[in-house]
Amino acid sequence: MPDTNDGQLCERLPAATITGPQTLLFATSTGIIVTNLFAPQTLVGLIGPSLGAGTASVGLVAMATLLGYAAGLFFLVPMADLAENRALILRMLLTAALAAGVATFAPTIASLLIVLFVLGAACSAIQILVPIAASMAPPGEAGRVIGDVMSGLMIGILLARPLASFIADAWGWRAFYGLSAATLILLACVLGFTLPRRRPEAKSSYGALIASLFGLLRDESVLRRRALTAAMVMAAFSLFWTAVALRLAEPPFSLGQRGIALFALVGAGGAMVTPLFGRAGDHGWTRSVTIFCHVVLIGAMALTAWAGSFHTGASWLPLVLMGLSAVLLDICVTGDQTLGRRAVNLLQPEARGRLNGLFVGIFFIGGAIGSLLAGVAWTWGGWPYVCAIGAVFGVAALLVDWIGGPQ
């Protein structure tokens, strides 16, 4: 364990226990912010042609915000252990609003990728909000609070795609970023008046803070294991949702942007079970439920491969199978992330910001890799290749479960 008395930070936890309205505020805020990270997955079919990008490179659009988010988690979120949290969150939200506004007018794919990277980095403010909520949880109820807040986060992730599709269908993909910029400014105003102040007792410099990330990753085996499985699952998740829009546009589905939006809305049902996973962790079922999630992920990839093998005839059966696969996949991601986040938040309260930054940063690198591989796999072998790679990620997560032992 790192020495928290030398060169580290001692966090002053809020005295008040989190209330129902505060939990709702945290959940809503994270849900609104996170839509910016996953909307590109459903907009790639529109963004690519409008900016002259080929099919093989559309994964870069979905990857940019996720990679920027990971960078923000490594280099911005740790500042939550150093700077006053409310002011830090507001600055990041205003930066995100500015980046979204600039994305509305991006003239080339290169300029859009840069702006989306900045937008993703600023959206890492989510992982400052979640530890604040966790630190305010009553004793023994961290899993419940994290699960409740995560439900808002997961709903935001899963609704990002249908929301973006509906907006793009009506006004074009640029309209999504214009509306996002306005929403982020409004959210910053609300949080500016409602968020409690949280000032950690800083005892080190920013450089020492970033350097301490390596020590935390080295010393905390639970962090390494949970971050690695989360990265595998997130890679499969991003791979699926980046490529599925391309598959649904082909026969026998032949869906337009509005139909793809409705499909993504069905997949959002997986977020409803998020609080159940948090409570499962509180009951000591972390390992068994995590393994269950990884097994189901492999099954979901097999099911979606079968659904995608239909090319003629009625589309209702393969579409139902594809939708069921999406729900199962979303449940797996929700379970793995909620249980992993709970385990990480219980490690070192005084390093909660850095631990969350490492955990989420690593699994979003997995998501960025999945998004990048989606375009490559689609070009090489179409939907079967996409599903095969997703199943490999699930098997890799199971291997980590087996090698790692008890949680």
PyMOL commands that set and color helices and strands:
alter all, ss='L'
color gray80, all
select helices_A, chain A and resi 20-50+55-75+77-81+85-103+109-135+142-171+173-194+206-219+221-248+257-282+286-308+316-345+349-381+383-404
alter helices_A, ss='H'
color red, helices_A
deselect
rebuild
show_as cartoon
